[in-house]
Amino acid sequence: MISIVDYKVGNIRSVKFAMQRIGADAMLTSDVSQLHASEGIILPGVGAFSLAMEELRKRKLVQPITDMARAGKPLLGICVGHQLLFSESEEYGLNEGLNLIAGKVKRFEPGIKIPHMGWNQVIRKKKSILFDDIKDGEFFYFAHSFLTEPADESVVLGETEYGRKFTSCVQAENIFGLQFHPEKSSNQGESLLKNFCRYCKNPNTT
């Protein structure tokens, strides 16, 4: 069973439908005991970083999610869920994140159209089970105005070009983050979600 964190932020049900399409056993939940019992956790999200963190706090999910991730449970953040993995965001003032990956969330530099919306390539920086059987340079669907800057470049799994190169996916052992939306990214997005499910069943796989 994969738990999709239900905290009333954005694209939660579209992720659930994508998991159903690939035949995955997944449920929407904000129940901590169910999160503990699951093989892995998906943290989706669309909208403002600060509001997403506030919704997690309201449901007393911040500490349980960080504790489970640090204990080795597979965690996949999508879009704002990816950004929440980081230490802090400058969106609407400085806001603290889950601090599972050291780094900041910053706005794109002036001079380019935001939000960055549409299909763009992900160029991989290192090997990961998440991209098994997905060609390098594949296109995925993006919709965001902020980007992540990891403090440690070794966590950068892939980069994308939009005005500048930016980190579009990360992996820090069992913790994965995707700035793009796999649930809206056709067959390659579904393949990625299948790969995450496979990792959840055998986290020793790299």
N, C-alpha and C positions, 0 to 999 in steps of 0.2 A: 504494500500500500504506500502510495506517495501522498503526502499532505500538501495541499495548496492553501497557504495562509489566507484566511478570509478576514480581511480588515477593512472592507468597504472602500477600497482605493482602486479605481480604474478597471484594468483588463482582466480581472480575476476569472470571470465566467468564460471569457474567450480562451483562457489557458485551460480551464476544465474541459471545454469542448474539444480542444486540440488533443488533450490526453485521451479523451474518449475515442477520437478518430484513430489513434495509434493502438487502441486496445489496452491502454494502461489502466491499472487499478488505482484510481485517484479520487480524493474527496476534498471538498472545501471545508475547512475547519479553523476555529480559533480556540479550540480546546487543547490545553497544554498536554493532557494525558494522551490524546490522540496524536499530537506531534511527537511525543516521546515514543509511541508505539510504531510510528511509521518508519519505513526504510529510508526515506529521504524527504526533504522539504523544498517546496518551491515558493519563493517570495516574489509575487508579481507587483505591479504598481504603475499607475499613470497619474501625473499631476505634480503637485508641489512636494518637495522633499520634507519640509517642516510639517505639513499636514499629515503626510504618511507616517512620520515618526510619532506624531501626536496620537494617531489612531492605534499604533502599536502600543504606546504607553497606556492608553485608555483600557486596552484589553490585557494589560500586564504580560505582554509577550516579548518585550525587549530582552530581559534577562534570560528567560527560558530559551529563546532562539539562539542567543549568543553562547549560552552554556552548551547547548546541544551541538552547535557547529564546532566549538572549540574542543569538544569531546570526540569529534570525528564523524558526526552524522552528516551525510551529504546535503548540501544546501545550494540551491540555484536561485540567484536573484535576476529578475528580468526588468529592464528599463529602470524605473525609479527603484525597484527592488535591488537592482545592480548598484545604483548610487548609494542606497542605504547601507550597503556593506562597508562603506568607507568611513573614515574618521569624522569628517565634517563637510558641510556644504555652505557655499556663500549665497545660496538662493534665498532671497528675502531676509538678509542678515545672516550672521554666522549661526549654523545649527549643527548640533552634535548628531552623528550617525551611530551605527552599531559598532564601529571601530573593529571590525573583523579583518579589514585590510587597511593598512596605513596609507593615507592619502587624502586628497581633497576633491570635492565636486565644484567645478567652476563653469561660468558662462562662456560660451563661444566668444572669441574676440570680435569686436565691432567690424563691420564691413562685409559680413556674409549674411545671407538670408536665414533667419531662424523662425520657427523650428526647422531643424534638419529633418525633412520628411520625405520618405520614399526609399527606393531600393539602392543599396550601395554594397561595395565589395568588402569582405573581411579577409585581410592578408594575415596569415598565421605567423606567429613569432616562435612558437614551439609546438611540439606534439602533445596531443591530449586525446583521451578516449572520447571526449565530447564531439570531436570532429572526425571520428572514424567513418570512412566511406563517404566523406564530403570533400569535394575538391577544394584545394586552396584557391582563394580569390572568388569563391562563390558569393552570390548576392543574397542579402537579407534585408528585411524591412525595418527602417528606423523612423522614429518620431520623438525628437527630443530637442531641448534648447540648452542643456547643460552637458558637460563631459567630465569624465573622471581622470585624475592625475595620480596614479599610484606613486608612493614614495620609493618603492622598490620595483625596478623594471623587470625583475625576474618573475613577477606575477602576471605580466602582460602576455595574454594568450593570442590576441589578434589586434590588428590596427585597421583603421578605416581613414580614407582621405575625404575631408569636407572642409575646404578652406585651409586646412592643415591636417597633419596626421594626428589622430587621437586614439586612445585606447577604447576598443569596442568590445573586448571580452577579456576576462581575467580568470586565473585559477590559482588559488593558494591551497594546495593539497585537496581537501574535500570540499572547498568552498569555491563556487563558480559564479561569475557575473556576466551578464549579457546586456549591452546597451540596446541592442536590437530586439525585435519581437519574433521569436521562433514560431509562436502560435499564428503569426500572420505571414510567414515566410515560405509558404508552399511546401514542396516535398523535402527540401533541404532543412527547413525548420522542424518538420516532423521527424526527420532522421536524427537531428540533434537531440530532440526530446527523448527519442528511443534510446539513444546512447546514454543520456543521463539516467534513465530508468535502469538500464543494464548496469551502469556503475553503482547505482543504489543497491542492487542485489549482490554485488561483489566489489566493495570499496577498495579492495587491495589491488584492483586493476588500475593501470595507469594510462 
